[in-house]
Amino acid sequence: MNFIWKEILLLKLWRNKGSLIDIDKNQSSYLLAKSIRELRITFFSYLKDFFYILIGIISAAFGLESFLLPNKFIDGGATGISLLTAELFSIPIYILIVLINIPFIIIGYHVIGKQFAIKASLAILGLAAALAFFHFPEVTKDKLLVAVFGGIFLGAGIGLSVRGGAVLDGTEVLAIFLSRRFAATIGDIITLINIFIFSAAAYLLSVETALYSMLTYLAASRTLDFIIVGVEEFTGVTIISVHSEKIRLMIAEKLGRGLTVYKGKRGYGKHGYTRDTDIVYTVITRLEINKLNTEIEKIDPNAFVVMHSVKDTKGGMIKKRPLHH
């Protein structure tokens, strides 16, 4: 009996031999296409990062040479330490930018990773080379214009390098490292570092220079946030309502936005009574908040709505509106 079953199995395998070969060929073609696609994505990702870092280096070098250095203004962070040290000891700025950022790159290697450390090293070396070999003309002597536009170009350069996965100023790396070891936020640590830098500038240079330098730092930080976050500000909205299906249809059809519905439990009452409910989550721009609130009010005035800021989004239906016929 076993012999008969073996013969039937061999016969089936022989008949399906051609289809098995086809399956293997299809799998090989799929794996090859998948590998090519992943390689193409990786290549264009590195190309995009290189472009961001290159433009960031040019912008930062222009801000330093055309505005800050001729007028002896400084900035916050590692760049500010480099500018202050260059002014006090007449050491070339391109040497100081490399030397002062070395500890931050080492910390970044251990805290963030090897790829980040390599990109940051190349970006900082590129900025040093740009300052050493390329010279931009001085644009203005007006102190207010120097402070504002020097900060804008420097902040844009740092922000573009961050978009490319690197840094031109290693202060945030140090802040991340210290925040993991002490009960302080990254923002608190950066603020303390900059207070020390501007206090030293006020004592060693002048109070006026320190005040203008603080204006430079504010312009740079706002520009950096603008470059990283972008023009649009997004808001994540969580909606809990007994009319969740109607709200879902409203968001999809009237607002034209993608959304996620997940299961949850509503808890209320003295005894913690719970009830299953659908929770709707979507991401909209700040210009659509008023319209969303109005539409929710029409459907369910008692809906529980939670909103929070979202730095950026990728994919979905948030950055491109669907076509309306």
C-alpha positions in Angstrom: 0.0 0.0 0.0 2.8 2.4 0.9 4.5 1.5 -2.5 1.4 2.6 -4.4 1.2 6.0 -2.5 4.9 6.6 -3.3 4.3 5.9 -7.0 1.3 8.3 -7.0 3.4 11.0 -5.3 6.3 10.6 -7.8 3.9 10.9 -10.7 2.4 14.1 -9.3 5.8 15.6 -8.8 6.8 14.6 -12.4 3.7 16.2 -13.8 4.2 19.4 -11.7 7.9 19.6 -12.5 7.4 22.2 -15.1 5.2 24.4 -12.9 7.7 24.1 -10.1 10.4 25.4 -12.4 8.1 28.2 -13.4 7.5 29.1 -9.8 11.3 29.1 -9.1 11.8 31.4 -12.1 9.0 33.7 -11.0 10.5 33.9 -7.5 13.9 34.6 -8.9 12.5 37.4 -11.1 10.6 38.8 -8.1 13.7 38.8 -5.9 15.8 40.4 -8.6 13.2 43.1 -9.2 12.9 43.7 -5.4 16.7 44.0 -5.1 16.9 46.5 -8.0 14.1 48.5 -6.5 15.8 48.6 -3.0 19.1 49.6 -4.6 17.4 52.4 -6.6 15.7 53.7 -3.5 19.0 53.6 -1.5 20.9 55.3 -4.3 18.4 58.2 -4.7 18.2 58.5 -0.9 22.0 59.0 -0.7 21.9 61.4 -3.6 19.1 63.5 -2.0 21.1 63.5 1.3 24.2 64.6 -0.5 22.3 67.4 -2.2 20.9 68.7 1.1 24.3 68.6 2.8 26.0 70.3 -0.1 23.5 73.2 -0.2 23.6 73.4 3.6 27.4 73.8 3.5 27.2 76.6 0.9 24.4 78.4 2.9 26.3 78.1 6.2 29.6 79.2 4.7 27.9 82.2 3.0 26.2 83.2 6.3 29.5 83.0 8.2 31.8 84.8 5.7 29.4 87.4 4.3 27.8 88.4 7.6 29.0 87.1 10.9 32.8 86.8 10.6 33.5 90.4 9.2 31.3 91.9 11.9 32.6 89.7 14.8 29.2 88.3 15.6 28.7 84.8 17.1 26.0 82.2 17.2 24.9 79.6 19.7 26.2 76.0 20.0 29.4 74.6 18.7 29.5 77.3 15.9 29.2 80.0 18.5 32.1 78.5 20.5 34.2 78.3 17.3 33.4 82.0 16.4 34.2 83.2 20.0 37.5 81.3 20.2 38.5 82.5 16.7 37.8 86.1 17.8 39.8 85.8 21.0 42.8 83.8 19.9 42.9 84.6 16.1 42.8 80.9 15.2 41.3 80.2 11.7 37.6 79.4 12.0 37.9 76.3 9.7 40.3 74.6 12.1 38.2 75.4 15.1 35.0 74.1 13.5 36.6 70.7 13.0 38.3 70.5 16.4 35.4 71.6 18.5 33.0 69.2 16.7 35.2 66.1 17.1 33.9 65.3 20.6 30.3 65.7 19.4 30.9 63.4 16.5 32.3 60.7 18.8 29.3 61.0 21.1 27.0 60.9 18.0 28.7 57.6 16.9 27.8 56.0 20.3 24.4 57.6 20.7 23.0 57.7 17.2 25.1 55.4 15.0 27.9 54.9 12.6 26.1 56.2 9.5 25.3 59.5 11.3 28.9 59.9 12.5 30.2 59.4 8.9 27.7 61.9 7.4 28.4 64.5 10.1 32.1 64.2 9.7 31.9 64.7 6.0 29.5 67.7 6.4 31.8 69.4 9.0 34.9 68.8 6.9 33.0 70.1 3.9 32.1 73.3 5.8 35.7 73.7 6.9 36.9 73.3 3.4 34.4 75.8 2.1 35.6 78.4 4.7 39.2 77.7 3.9 39.2 77.7 0.1 36.1 79.7 -1.0 35.6 83.4 0.0 32.3 85.1 -0.1 32.1 88.9 -0.3 30.9 91.0 2.7 27.3 92.0 2.1 26.5 94.7 4.6 27.8 96.6 7.7 24.4 97.2 9.2 24.4 95.3 12.5 20.7 94.5 12.4 20.9 93.1 8.9 24.0 91.2 9.8 22.4 89.6 12.8 19.2 88.6 11.1 20.4 87.5 7.7 23.6 85.9 9.0 21.3 83.8 11.3 19.0 83.0 8.5 21.7 81.7 6.2 23.5 79.8 9.0 20.2 78.3 10.3 19.2 77.3 6.8 22.6 75.6 6.3 22.3 73.7 9.6 18.7 72.7 8.8 19.5 71.4 5.3 22.3 69.3 6.7 19.9 67.8 9.3 17.5 67.0 6.4 20.4 65.2 4.8 21.0 63.1 8.0 24.1 65.1 9.2 24.9 68.1 11.4 27.1 71.1 11.0 26.7 71.9 14.7 27.1 69.1 17.2 25.4 70.8 20.2 22.2 68.8 19.8 24.1 65.6 19.9 25.6 66.6 23.2 22.1 67.6 24.4 20.6 64.2 23.5 23.5 62.4 25.3 23.1 64.5 28.5 19.3 64.3 28.5 19.5 60.5 28.7 21.6 60.8 31.8 20.0 63.7 33.7 16.5 64.8 34.4 16.4 67.5 31.8 15.0 67.9 28.3 17.1 68.5 25.2 15.8 72.1 24.9 16.8 72.8 28.5 20.4 71.6 27.9 20.7 73.6 24.7 19.4 76.7 26.5 21.9 76.3 29.3 24.8 75.9 26.8 23.8 79.0 24.9 23.4 81.1 28.1 27.0 80.2 28.9 28.2 81.1 25.4 26.4 84.5 25.3 27.4 85.3 28.9 31.1 84.7 27.9 30.6 86.8 24.8 29.2 89.7 26.9 32.1 89.5 29.2 34.9 88.9 26.7 33.7 91.0 23.8 30.9 93.4 24.6 27.3 93.5 25.8 26.2 94.9 22.4 27.9 92.1 20.5 26.3 89.5 22.8 22.8 91.0 22.3 23.2 91.1 18.5 24.5 87.5 18.7 21.4 86.4 20.6 19.3 87.9 17.7 21.5 85.9 15.3 20.8 82.8 17.3 17.0 83.4 17.3 17.0 84.0 13.5 19.1 80.8 13.0 16.9 78.6 15.3 13.7 79.8 13.7 15.0 79.2 10.2 16.3 75.8 11.2 12.8 74.8 12.5 11.3 76.1 9.3 13.6 74.1 7.1 13.1 70.9 9.1 9.4 71.1 9.8 8.4 72.8 6.6 5.8 75.4 5.7 2.8 73.3 6.7 2.1 72.4 10.3 0.1 69.3 10.9 -2.3 68.4 13.7 -3.2 64.8 14.7 -6.8 64.5 15.8 -8.3 61.7 17.8 -12.1 61.5 17.9 -14.2 59.3 20.2 -17.9 59.4 19.5 -21.0 57.1 19.3 -21.3 58.3 15.7 -17.8 57.3 14.7 -19.0 55.8 11.4 -20.6 59.1 10.3 -17.5 61.0 11.4 -15.4 58.6 9.4 -17.4 59.2 6.2 -17.3 62.9 6.8 -13.5 63.0 7.0 -13.1 60.8 4.0 -15.7 62.4 1.8 -15.9 66.1 2.8 -12.3 66.7 3.9 -10.7 64.2 1.5 -8.3 62.9 4.2 -7.1 59.5 5.1 -7.9 58.2 8.5 -7.4 55.2 10.8 -10.2 53.5 12.9 -9.1 51.4 15.8 -11.0 49.6 18.6 -11.1 51.0 22.1 -13.1 51.1 25.3 -15.0 54.0 26.8 -14.8 54.2 30.6 -17.1 56.4 32.7 -19.2 56.4 35.8 -18.5 55.8 39.4 -17.9 52.0 38.9 -15.7 52.4 35.8 -18.3 51.2 33.4 -16.7 50.4 30.0 -18.1 50.1 26.5 -16.5 49.2 23.2 -16.2 52.0 20.7 -14.5 52.9 17.4 -11.8 55.6 17.7 -11.1 57.7 14.7 -7.6 59.2 14.1 -6.6 61.5 11.3 -4.0 64.1 10.4 -4.9 67.5 9.0 -3.3 70.9 8.4 -4.0 73.7 10.8 -6.1 75.5 8.2 -8.6 72.6 8.3 -9.1 72.5 12.1 -12.0 74.9 12.0 -13.8 73.0 9.3 -13.3 69.7 11.0 -14.6 71.1 14.4 -17.7 72.5 12.6 -18.5 69.2 10.8 -18.0 67.2 14.1 -20.3 69.6 15.9 -23.0 68.9 13.3 -22.7 65.1 13.7 -22.1 64.8 17.5 -21.8 67.9 19.8 -20.7 65.6 22.6 -17.8 64.0 20.7 -14.5 63.8 22.6 -11.8 65.4 20.5 -8.0 65.4 21.3 -5.6 67.4 19.1 -1.8 67.4 19.2 1.0 68.9 17.0 2.6 66.7 14.4 6.1 67.6 13.2 5.9 66.0 9.8 4.1 63.2 7.9 4.9 60.9 5.1 2.6 59.1 2.7 -1.2 58.9 3.0 -3.5 61.6 1.8 -2.1 64.6 3.9 0.3 66.3 1.5 -1.6 65.8 -1.8 -5.3 66.3 -2.0 -7.3 63.8 -3.9 -8.8 64.8 -7.2 -12.4 66.0 -7.0 -14.5 65.5 -10.2 
